[in-house]
């Protein structure tokens, strides 16, 4: 047997022996039997039992409190204004679906690296989510840093064992980001007239005489002024489309809404009227909304019934989407009740579109 071949056989034998020793040693190591297990198994069948969700950040400061009302969720830090129920529901579903990927450290000295340290520390980076309403007094989980695109570090508050869990959890600690931010979504083709009193105290009215009219005309333009284009006033019609807000506060008796206020009245073909007041406060833009129903406006633009005639010719039947006065009135009253007592902060560009000044619409001919 050649020397090279002998050396090769010896090396191969050593590798086999080393492999056998390694496999033997692995049999004695503790196994992680928690992989794939649910982190909060009790929650899976009890989502509808949760009555309150609290998000606590560093220094044991409660950042967000979400409370379940009869039909919706509320944000306590915003005077119990309605929360985005879809966002709350997603958080609860993600928590109930939360599964263990692997165990990590159980040494408190290493928690900070993962962001799962106790929240008593003022520099803690994690967020504790607390669920109330279940059989146990409080279900509590500290959520730390992301462990990847689809996983996070977490630790149950009453356990020393930290975990990698999936799906990844993002706990927003800004109360305004949990609000239901939708206000109005009125298509432009429903708007018949807009009357604006701008910041200079100038008042103008942009209107269409019929649904078929494409461009808004502006009545009583100041002498020596003309619209910048035939369609210049059309932007007023889309101001109530996808109208949402950034923040909200209750209307207090001492709120300064008697000066430096701009106003706009939006009249729809169906008789709905939306009065809007606006005010700038520092770098923020705030509005108040007051919807109502004007039956005379509804009747003025109602489509004639098919049985009616004009000049001996049968009129066209009413549009399938046209609603009865009582339906429009009920919707306006519902909106009025929803907006009563609240002041909304909106983006600057939306504020400008609601209260577009006459100077922006006109030019010297």
Secondary structure, 3 states (H helix, E strand, C coil): CCHHHHHHHHHHHHHHHHHHHHHHHHHCCCCCCCCCCECCHHHHHCHHHCCEEEEEEHHHEEEEEEEECCCCEEEHHHCCEEECHHHHHHHHHHHHHCEEEEECCCCHHHHHHHCCCCCCCCCCCCEEEEEECCCCCCEEEEEEEEEECCEEEEEECCCCCCEEEECCCCCCCCHHHHECCEEECCCHHHEEEEEEECCCCCEEEEECCCCCCCCCEEECCCCCCEECCCCHHHHHHHCCCCEECCEEEECCCCCCCCCCCEEEEEEECCCEEEEEEEEEECCEEEEEEEEEECHHHHHHCCCCCCCCEECCEECCCCCCCCCCHHHHHHHHHHHHHHHCCEEEECCHHHHHHHCCCHHHHEECC
